[in-house]
Amino acid sequence: MKKLLLLLGFTCITFAQDCSAYFASKQTQIDRKIEELDEAKQALESYKAAFLAVQKEKEEKNKAILEEMKAEEAKIDEIRNNNAKILAEIRKLRAEIFENKSSKVANAYSKMKDAAAAAIFETMEEDEIIKIFLNLEAKKISSILAKMNPTKAGELTKLLNKTKLN
């Protein structure tokens, strides 16, 4: 039994020494892996910081571009509004010029003898005659139409009716 105990004690001591050496080598391997993971973690954190810096820089550039675009859009809107005002004024002036021109022409025809006006109207395009008629008094129009060719007078009357309705 003493031999058995001695053998068992010797085996345990030998086993304990083998285990200690095994655990020591594993501890060294674990320490190396921890160092590698720490290096990888530091590299990842460095990459993350660089990425965030680049992303922040791009966001700032995008904000600046967006502000420029908004300023340009405001300028375009201002120009568009000014153009609309100018266009409205031009249209108003054109209408006034047309009205003055039409009223001067109509005034000239209103002072003419009916037969003379009718003779001139016989040679003109119908749309031009209607423009002039719109500026004449109804009594003058009827007198001129009475002196015109009945067919042309009828066509002008139809056109005058359509024009006044629209």
TORPA-4810 file (N, C-alpha, C, O; in nm, 3 decimals):
<nodes>
NODE_1_0.079_-0.117_0.000_0.000_0.000_0.000_0.086_0.127_0.000_0.051_0.228_-0.062_M
NODE_2_0.194_0.119_0.068_0.285_0.232_0.069_0.336_0.256_-0.073_0.356_0.370_-0.115_K
NODE_3_0.357_0.147_-0.143_0.407_0.160_-0.278_0.300_0.227_-0.366_0.326_0.311_-0.453_K
NODE_4_0.182_0.185_-0.337_0.071_0.241_-0.414_0.055_0.390_-0.386_0.034_0.471_-0.476_L
NODE_5_0.066_0.422_-0.261_0.055_0.563_-0.223_0.172_0.642_-0.280_0.155_0.755_-0.327_L
NODE_6_0.286_0.584_-0.276_0.403_0.651_-0.328_0.390_0.669_-0.480_0.422_0.775_-0.535_L
NODE_7_0.344_0.563_-0.546_0.323_0.572_-0.690_0.218_0.678_-0.724_0.234_0.758_-0.817_L
NODE_8_0.113_0.678_-0.648_0.007_0.776_-0.667_0.058_0.917_-0.641_0.025_1.009_-0.716_L
NODE_9_0.136_0.937_-0.541_0.191_1.068_-0.508_0.286_1.116_-0.616_0.284_1.233_-0.655_G
NODE_10_0.370_1.021_-0.665_0.465_1.055_-0.771_0.392_1.092_-0.899_0.430_1.187_-0.968_F
NODE_11_0.286_1.018_-0.933_0.207_1.045_-1.052_0.141_1.180_-1.041_0.138_1.257_-1.137_T
NODE_12_0.089_1.209_-0.925_0.022_1.340_-0.906_0.120_1.454_-0.922_0.089_1.557_-0.983_C
NODE_13_0.240_1.436_-0.866_0.339_1.543_-0.876_0.380_1.562_-1.022_0.390_1.675_-1.071_I
NODE_14_0.402_1.452_-1.092_0.441_1.458_-1.232_0.327_1.519_-1.315_0.348_1.605_-1.400_T
NODE_15_0.207_1.472_-1.286_0.090_1.525_-1.357_0.072_1.674_-1.330_0.038_1.751_-1.421_F
NODE_16_0.094_1.714_-1.206_0.081_1.854_-1.168_0.184_1.937_-1.242_0.154_2.048_-1.286_A
NODE_17_0.307_1.886_-1.255_0.410_1.959_-1.327_0.373_1.970_-1.475_0.393_2.076_-1.536_Q
NODE_18_0.320_1.860_-1.535_0.279_1.863_-1.675_0.164_1.961_-1.695_0.161_2.034_-1.794_D
NODE_19_0.071_1.961_-1.603_-0.044_2.053_-1.612_0.001_2.197_-1.601_-0.046_2.284_-1.675_C
NODE_20_0.093_2.221_-1.510_0.143_2.358_-1.493_0.210_2.406_-1.620_0.192_2.521_-1.662_S
NODE_21_0.289_2.319_-1.683_0.357_2.358_-1.806_0.255_2.378_-1.918_0.267_2.472_-1.997_A
NODE_22_0.154_2.293_-1.925_0.049_2.306_-2.027_-0.029_2.436_-2.008_-0.054_2.511_-2.103_Y
NODE_23_-0.067_2.461_-1.884_-0.143_2.585_-1.855_-0.059_2.708_-1.880_-0.110_2.811_-1.923_F
NODE_24_0.069_2.700_-1.852_0.158_2.814_-1.876_0.168_2.842_-2.025_0.168_2.958_-2.066_A
NODE_25_0.176_2.737_-2.108_0.184_2.759_-2.253_0.052_2.814_-2.305_0.050_2.901_-2.392_S
NODE_26_-0.058_2.763_-2.253_-0.189_2.814_-2.294_-0.207_2.959_-2.252_-0.264_3.039_-2.326_K
NODE_27_-0.158_2.993_-2.132_-0.166_3.131_-2.084_-0.089_3.223_-2.177_-0.134_3.335_-2.204_Q
NODE_28_0.025_3.180_-2.227_0.107_3.258_-2.320_0.031_3.279_-2.451_0.029_3.388_-2.507_T
NODE_29_-0.032_3.171_-2.499_-0.112_3.182_-2.622_-0.230_3.277_-2.603_-0.260_3.358_-2.691_Q
NODE_30_-0.295_3.267_-2.490_-0.409_3.356_-2.461_-0.362_3.500_-2.453_-0.429_3.590_-2.504_I
NODE_31_-0.249_3.522_-2.389_-0.195_3.659_-2.378_-0.164_3.716_-2.517_-0.192_3.834_-2.544_D
NODE_32_-0.105_3.632_-2.608_-0.079_3.677_-2.744_-0.208_3.714_-2.817_-0.216_3.817_-2.884_R
NODE_33_-0.310_3.629_-2.803_-0.440_3.657_-2.867_-0.501_3.786_-2.812_-0.560_3.863_-2.888_K
NODE_34_-0.489_3.808_-2.681_-0.542_3.932_-2.621_-0.470_4.053_-2.678_-0.532_4.154_-2.708_I
NODE_35_-0.336_4.041_-2.694_-0.260_4.152_-2.752_-0.304_4.178_-2.897_-0.319_4.293_-2.938_E
NODE_36_-0.325_4.071_-2.974_-0.371_4.085_-3.113_-0.509_4.151_-3.117_-0.534_4.239_-3.199_E
NODE_37_-0.597_4.108_-3.029_-0.732_4.167_-3.023_-0.726_4.314_-2.982_-0.800_4.397_-3.035_L
NODE_38_-0.637_4.347_-2.886_-0.621_4.487_-2.846_-0.570_4.572_-2.962_-0.617_4.684_-2.983_D
NODE_39_-0.474_4.518_-3.039_-0.422_4.591_-3.155_-0.533_4.610_-3.260_-0.547_4.718_-3.317_E
NODE_40_-0.610_4.503_-3.284_-0.720_4.513_-3.380_-0.825_4.613_-3.333_-0.880_4.689_-3.412_A
NODE_41_-0.851_4.612_-3.202_-0.948_4.707_-3.145_-0.899_4.850_-3.162_-0.976_4.939_-3.199_K
NODE_42_-0.770_4.873_-3.135_-0.713_5.007_-3.151_-0.719_5.051_-3.298_-0.749_5.166_-3.327_Q
NODE_43_-0.690_4.958_-3.389_-0.694_4.991_-3.532_-0.838_5.023_-3.573_-0.862_5.116_-3.650_A
NODE_44_-0.933_4.945_-3.522_-1.074_4.970_-3.553_-1.119_5.104_-3.499_-1.189_5.179_-3.567_L
NODE_45_-1.079_5.136_-3.376_-1.115_5.265_-3.318_-1.052_5.380_-3.396_-1.115_5.484_-3.416_E
NODE_46_-0.928_5.360_-3.442_-0.860_5.462_-3.522_-0.934_5.480_-3.655_-0.957_5.593_-3.699_S
NODE_47_-0.971_5.369_-3.719_-1.047_5.375_-3.845_-1.182_5.443_-3.823_-1.225_5.525_-3.904_Y
NODE_48_-1.248_5.408_-3.713_-1.378_5.468_-3.682_-1.365_5.619_-3.664_-1.447_5.695_-3.715_K
NODE_49_-1.264_5.662_-3.593_-1.241_5.805_-3.571_-1.215_5.876_-3.704_-1.267_5.985_-3.728_A
NODE_50_-1.134_5.814_-3.789_-1.104_5.875_-3.920_-1.231_5.879_-4.005_-1.257_5.979_-4.072_A
NODE_51_-1.309_5.771_-4.002_-1.434_5.767_-4.078_-1.531_5.875_-4.030_-1.592_5.945_-4.112_F
NODE_52_-1.545_5.889_-3.900_-1.635_5.991_-3.845_-1.588_6.132_-3.881_-1.670_6.220_-3.907_L
NODE_53_-1.456_6.152_-3.883_-1.403_6.284_-3.921_-1.434_6.314_-4.067_-1.475_6.425_-4.101_A
NODE_54_-1.415_6.215_-4.154_-1.444_6.234_-4.296_-1.594_6.256_-4.316_-1.635_6.342_-4.394_V
NODE_55_-1.674_6.178_-4.245_-1.820_6.192_-4.255_-1.865_6.331_-4.208_-1.951_6.393_-4.271_Q
NODE_56_-1.807_6.379_-4.100_-1.843_6.512_-4.049_-1.802_6.620_-4.150_-1.876_6.716_-4.172_K
NODE_57_-1.685_6.603_-4.210_-1.638_6.699_-4.311_-1.734_6.701_-4.431_-1.767_6.808_-4.482_E
NODE_58_-1.777_6.583_-4.476_-1.870_6.576_-4.588_-2.005_6.638_-4.552_-2.065_6.708_-4.633_K
NODE_59_-2.051_6.613_-4.431_-2.178_6.674_-4.387_-2.169_6.826_-4.387_-2.262_6.894_-4.428_E
NODE_60_-2.056_6.879_-4.341_-2.038_7.024_-4.340_-2.035_7.080_-4.482_-2.093_7.185_-4.508_E
NODE_61_-1.968_7.009_-4.574_-1.966_7.053_-4.714_-2.107_7.048_-4.772_-2.149_7.140_-4.842_K
NODE_62_-2.180_6.940_-4.742_-2.318_6.928_-4.792_-2.407_7.040_-4.738_-2.490_7.094_-4.810_N
NODE_63_-2.388_7.074_-4.611_-2.466_7.184_-4.552_-2.433_7.315_-4.623_-2.522_7.395_-4.651_K
NODE_64_-2.304_7.336_-4.650_-2.264_7.459_-4.719_-2.323_7.464_-4.859_-2.371_7.568_-4.904_A
NODE_65_-2.320_7.351_-4.929_-2.377_7.344_-5.064_-2.527_7.368_-5.058_-2.582_7.439_-5.141_I
NODE_66_-2.594_7.309_-4.960_-2.738_7.327_-4.944_-2.771_7.474_-4.919_-2.869_7.526_-4.974_L
NODE_67_-2.693_7.540_-4.836_-2.715_7.682_-4.810_-2.696_7.765_-4.937_-2.772_7.858_-4.964_E
NODE_68_-2.593_7.730_-5.016_-2.571_7.801_-5.142_-2.689_7.780_-5.236_-2.734_7.873_-5.304_E
NODE_69_-2.739_7.656_-5.240_-2.853_7.626_-5.327_-2.976_7.704_-5.283_-3.051_7.754_-5.367_M
NODE_70_-2.998_7.713_-5.153_-3.113_7.789_-5.103_-3.099_7.937_-5.139_-3.197_8.002_-5.176_K
NODE_71_-2.978_7.989_-5.128_-2.956_8.129_-5.164_-2.980_8.150_-5.313_-3.043_8.248_-5.353_A
NODE_72_-2.931_8.058_-5.395_-2.954_8.067_-5.540_-3.102_8.054_-5.572_-3.154_8.124_-5.660_E
NODE_73_-3.170_7.966_-5.502_-3.314_7.948_-5.525_-3.390_8.077_-5.490_-3.483_8.117_-5.559_E
NODE_74_-3.348_8.141_-5.381_-3.411_8.269_-5.343_-3.386_8.374_-5.450_-3.476_8.452_-5.483_A
NODE_75_-3.265_8.378_-5.505_-3.235_8.473_-5.612_-3.320_8.444_-5.735_-3.374_8.535_-5.798_K
NODE_76_-3.332_8.315_-5.768_-3.413_8.277_-5.885_-3.559_8.316_-5.864_-3.624_8.367_-5.955_I
NODE_77_-3.609_8.292_-5.743_-3.748_8.331_-5.713_-3.767_8.482_-5.725_-3.868_8.529_-5.777_D
NODE_78_-3.669_8.557_-5.677_-3.676_8.703_-5.686_-3.676_8.748_-5.833_-3.753_8.835_-5.873_E
NODE_79_-3.588_8.687_-5.911_-3.582_8.720_-6.054_-3.712_8.682_-6.123_-3.764_8.757_-6.205_I
NODE_80_-3.765_8.564_-6.088_-3.890_8.518_-6.147_-4.005_8.617_-6.113_-4.086_8.651_-6.199_R
NODE_81_-4.009_8.661_-5.988_-4.113_8.757_-5.948_-4.096_8.890_-6.021_-4.194_8.950_-6.066_N
NODE_82_-3.972_8.936_-6.033_-3.948_9.060_-6.107_-3.988_9.046_-6.253_-4.047_9.137_-6.311_N
NODE_83_-3.955_8.931_-6.311_-3.992_8.907_-6.451_-4.143_8.904_-6.468_-4.196_8.956_-6.566_N
NODE_84_-4.212_8.844_-6.372_-4.358_8.840_-6.379_-4.416_8.981_-6.371_-4.511_9.014_-6.443_A
NODE_85_-4.360_9.064_-6.285_-4.407_9.203_-6.274_-4.380_9.279_-6.405_-4.466_9.352_-6.453_K
NODE_86_-4.261_9.260_-6.459_-4.226_9.328_-6.585_-4.317_9.281_-6.697_-4.365_9.361_-6.777_I
NODE_87_-4.341_9.150_-6.704_-4.429_9.095_-6.808_-4.571_9.150_-6.794_-4.635_9.183_-6.894_L
NODE_88_-4.620_9.159_-6.672_-4.754_9.214_-6.650_-4.760_9.360_-6.694_-4.857_9.404_-6.755_A
NODE_89_-4.654_9.433_-6.664_-4.649_9.574_-6.705_-4.643_9.586_-6.858_-4.709_9.672_-6.916_E
NODE_90_-4.565_9.500_-6.920_-4.555_9.502_-7.067_-4.691_9.471_-7.129_-4.733_9.538_-7.223_I
NODE_91_-4.759_9.370_-7.075_-4.892_9.336_-7.127_-4.990_9.451_-7.110_-5.070_9.480_-7.198_R
NODE_92_-4.981_9.515_-6.996_-5.070_9.629_-6.970_-5.041_9.742_-7.071_-5.134_9.801_-7.127_K
NODE_93_-4.913_9.770_-7.092_-4.876_9.875_-7.185_-4.916_9.840_-7.328_-4.962_9.925_-7.404_L
NODE_94_-4.899_9.712_-7.365_-4.941_9.669_-7.499_-5.091_9.687_-7.517_-5.138_9.733_-7.621_R
NODE_95_-5.166_9.651_-7.412_-5.311_9.665_-7.419_-5.349_9.812_-7.433_-5.437_9.848_-7.511_A
NODE_96_-5.280_9.898_-7.356_-5.307_10.042_-7.366_-5.272_10.093_-7.505_-5.348_10.171_-7.563_E
NODE_97_-5.159_10.051_-7.559_-5.118_10.095_-7.693_-5.220_10.048_-7.796_-5.262_10.124_-7.883_I
NODE_98_-5.260_9.919_-7.785_-5.358_9.866_-7.879_-5.490_9.941_-7.867_-5.554_9.974_-7.967_F
NODE_99_-5.529_9.969_-7.743_-5.655_10.041_-7.721_-5.647_10.182_-7.779_-5.741_10.229_-7.843_E
NODE_100_-5.535_10.250_-7.757_-5.518_10.385_-7.811_-5.517_10.382_-7.964_-5.580_10.464_-8.030_N
NODE_101_-5.443_10.285_-8.018_-5.435_10.272_-8.163_-5.574_10.243_-8.220_-5.618_10.305_-8.317_K
NODE_102_-5.642_10.146_-8.158_-5.776_10.108_-8.206_-5.874_10.224_-8.193_-5.956_10.248_-8.281_S
NODE_103_-5.863_10.295_-8.082_-5.957_10.406_-8.065_-5.926_10.519_-8.164_-6.019_10.587_-8.209_S
NODE_104_-5.799_10.541_-8.197_-5.766_10.644_-8.296_-5.819_10.604_-8.434_-5.876_10.687_-8.505_K
NODE_105_-5.799_10.476_-8.470_-5.849_10.429_-8.598_-6.001_10.437_-8.601_-6.061_10.481_-8.699_V
NODE_106_-6.063_10.393_-8.492_-6.209_10.397_-8.484_-6.259_10.541_-8.489_-6.361_10.570_-8.551_A
NODE_107_-6.186_10.629_-8.425_-6.223_10.771_-8.426_-6.218_10.825_-8.568_-6.303_10.904_-8.609_N
NODE_108_-6.116_10.782_-8.643_-6.105_10.826_-8.782_-6.224_10.775_-8.863_-6.281_10.850_-8.942_A
NODE_109_-6.262_10.649_-8.845_-6.374_10.593_-8.919_-6.507_10.652_-8.873_-6.601_10.664_-8.951_Y
NODE_110_-6.514_10.688_-8.745_-6.640_10.747_-8.697_-6.664_10.886_-8.759_-6.778_10.931_-8.768_S
NODE_111_-6.556_10.953_-8.801_-6.569_11.085_-8.862_-6.592_11.077_-9.013_-6.629_11.176_-9.076_K
NODE_112_-6.571_10.958_-9.070_-6.590_10.941_-9.215_-6.737_10.929_-9.248_-6.822_10.899_-9.164_M
NODE_113_-6.765_10.955_-9.374_-6.900_10.930_-9.423_-6.918_10.779_-9.427_-6.822_10.705_-9.450_K
NODE_114_-7.041_10.732_-9.406_-7.071_10.589_-9.397_-7.036_10.517_-9.527_-6.980_10.407_-9.522_D
NODE_115_-7.066_10.574_-9.640_-7.040_10.510_-9.769_-6.890_10.494_-9.791_-6.846_10.390_-9.842_A
NODE_116_-6.811_10.595_-9.754_-6.666_10.589_-9.771_-6.607_10.481_-9.680_-6.521_10.404_-9.723_A
NODE_117_-6.653_10.475_-9.553_-6.606_10.373_-9.460_-6.644_10.235_-9.510_-6.563_10.142_-9.503_A
NODE_118_-6.767_10.219_-9.560_-6.814_10.091_-9.610_-6.728_10.045_-9.728_-6.696_9.927_-9.738_A
NODE_119_-6.691_10.136_-9.815_-6.608_10.102_-9.931_-6.471_10.052_-9.887_-6.417_9.958_-9.944_A
NODE_120_-6.415_10.116_-9.786_-6.283_10.073_-9.735_-6.295_9.937_-9.668_-6.211_9.849_-9.689_I
NODE_121_-6.399_9.918_-9.587_-6.418_9.792_-9.517_-6.439_9.675_-9.613_-6.405_9.562_-9.580_F
NODE_122_-6.494_9.701_-9.728_-6.515_9.595_-9.827_-6.382_9.532_-9.870_-6.379_9.415_-9.909_E
NODE_123_-6.274_9.609_-9.861_-6.143_9.561_-9.908_-6.058_9.501_-9.795_-5.953_9.442_-9.821_T
NODE_124_-6.102_9.516_-9.671_-6.022_9.473_-9.554_-6.056_9.331_-9.510_-6.161_9.276_-9.544_M
NODE_125_-5.964_9.273_-9.432_-5.987_9.142_-9.370_-6.093_9.157_-9.260_-6.102_9.261_-9.194_E
NODE_126_-6.171_9.052_-9.242_-6.283_9.059_-9.148_-6.239_9.080_-9.004_-6.302_9.155_-8.929_E
NODE_127_-6.130_9.015_-8.963_-6.086_9.031_-8.825_-6.041_9.174_-8.795_-6.062_9.224_-8.685_D
NODE_128_-5.981_9.240_-8.892_-5.943_9.381_-8.875_-6.067_9.471_-8.865_-6.071_9.565_-8.786_E
NODE_129_-6.167_9.440_-8.946_-6.291_9.519_-8.943_-6.357_9.505_-8.806_-6.405_9.604_-8.750_I
NODE_130_-6.359_9.382_-8.752_-6.423_9.358_-8.622_-6.351_9.436_-8.514_-6.415_9.493_-8.426_I
NODE_131_-6.217_9.439_-8.518_-6.142_9.515_-8.419_-6.182_9.663_-8.421_-6.195_9.726_-8.316_K
NODE_132_-6.202_9.715_-8.538_-6.242_9.856_-8.550_-6.386_9.874_-8.502_-6.417_9.967_-8.429_I
NODE_133_-6.474_9.782_-8.544_-6.616_9.790_-8.504_-6.630_9.789_-8.352_-6.718_9.856_-8.298_F
NODE_134_-6.545_9.714_-8.283_-6.556_9.705_-8.137_-6.533_9.840_-8.069_-6.570_9.859_-7.954_L
NODE_135_-6.471_9.932_-8.140_-6.446_10.065_-8.084_-6.540_10.172_-8.138_-6.528_10.289_-8.104_N
NODE_136_-6.634_10.131_-8.222_-6.731_10.227_-8.276_-6.863_10.215_-8.202_-6.893_10.114_-8.139_L
NODE_137_-6.941_10.321_-8.211_-7.075_10.318_-8.152_-7.164_10.231_-8.240_-7.141_10.218_-8.360_E
NODE_138_-7.266_10.172_-8.180_-7.357_10.081_-8.250_-7.427_10.151_-8.366_-7.448_10.090_-8.471_A
NODE_139_-7.463_10.278_-8.348_-7.534_10.353_-8.453_-7.445_10.367_-8.576_-7.492_10.354_-8.689_K
NODE_140_-7.315_10.395_-8.554_-7.222_10.412_-8.665_-7.200_10.279_-8.736_-7.194_10.274_-8.859_K
NODE_141_-7.188_10.169_-8.659_-7.170_10.036_-8.718_-7.288_10.002_-8.808_-7.270_9.954_-8.920_I
NODE_142_-7.408_10.027_-8.758_-7.527_9.992_-8.838_-7.534_10.075_-8.966_-7.574_10.024_-9.071_S
NODE_143_-7.495_10.200_-8.959_-7.496_10.285_-9.078_-7.395_10.235_-9.182_-7.425_10.233_-9.301_S
NODE_144_-7.276_10.194_-9.136_-7.174_10.143_-9.228_-7.219_10.012_-9.288_-7.206_9.992_-9.409_I
NODE_145_-7.272_9.920_-9.205_-7.318_9.789_-9.253_-7.428_9.805_-9.357_-7.437_9.726_-9.452_L
NODE_146_-7.511_9.905_-9.339_-7.621_9.929_-9.433_-7.568_9.967_-9.571_-7.633_9.942_-9.672_A
NODE_147_-7.449_10.028_-9.576_-7.391_10.072_-9.703_-7.304_9.964_-9.768_-7.258_9.981_-9.881_K
NODE_148_-7.281_9.852_-9.696_-7.191_9.746_-9.746_-7.268_9.642_-9.826_-7.391_9.637_-9.821_M
NODE_149_-7.194_9.559_-9.897_-7.249_9.443_-9.966_-7.322_9.359_-9.861_-7.264_9.332_-9.756_N
NODE_150_-7.446_9.318_-9.885_-7.524_9.245_-9.784_-7.457_9.114_-9.737_-7.468_9.079_-9.620_P
NODE_151_-7.391_9.044_-9.824_-7.326_8.918_-9.786_-7.213_8.944_-9.686_-7.204_8.879_-9.582_T
NODE_152_-7.129_9.040_-9.719_-7.018_9.074_-9.630_-7.070_9.132_-9.500_-7.015_9.104_-9.394_K
NODE_153_-7.176_9.213_-9.505_-7.235_9.272_-9.386_-7.290_9.161_-9.295_-7.276_9.168_-9.173_A
NODE_154_-7.351_9.059_-9.356_-7.402_8.947_-9.277_-7.291_8.870_-9.208_-7.304_8.834_-9.091_G
NODE_155_-7.181_8.844_-9.279_-7.066_8.774_-9.220_-7.006_8.855_-9.106_-6.972_8.800_-9.001_E
NODE_156_-6.993_8.983_-9.126_-6.938_9.070_-9.021_-7.028_9.072_-8.899_-6.980_9.075_-8.786_L
NODE_157_-7.158_9.072_-8.922_-7.254_9.073_-8.810_-7.237_8.943_-8.729_-7.236_8.947_-8.606_T
NODE_158_-7.224_8.830_-8.798_-7.204_8.703_-8.727_-7.075_8.707_-8.645_-7.073_8.669_-8.528_K
NODE_159_-6.969_8.752_-8.707_-6.841_8.761_-8.636_-6.848_8.858_-8.519_-6.790_8.832_-8.413_L
NODE_160_-6.916_8.967_-8.537_-6.930_9.066_-8.430_-7.006_9.006_-8.313_-6.970_9.029_-8.197_L
NODE_161_-7.110_8.930_-8.342_-7.186_8.862_-8.237_-7.099_8.765_-8.159_-7.100_8.764_-8.036_N
NODE_162_-7.023_8.683_-8.231_-6.935_8.586_-8.166_-6.829_8.657_-8.083_-6.798_8.614_-7.971_K
NODE_163_-6.774_8.763_-8.135_-6.669_8.835_-8.066_-6.721_8.899_-7.938_-6.654_8.895_-7.835_T
NODE_164_-6.838_8.957_-7.942_-6.893_9.021_-7.823_-6.928_8.920_-7.717_-6.922_8.951_-7.598_K
NODE_165_-6.966_8.796_-7.759_-7.000_8.693_-7.663_-6.876_8.642_-7.592_-6.882_8.607_-7.475_L
NODE_166_-6.764_8.637_-7.662_-6.641_8.586_-7.603_-6.573_8.695_-7.530_-6.467_8.674_-7.472_N
</nodes>
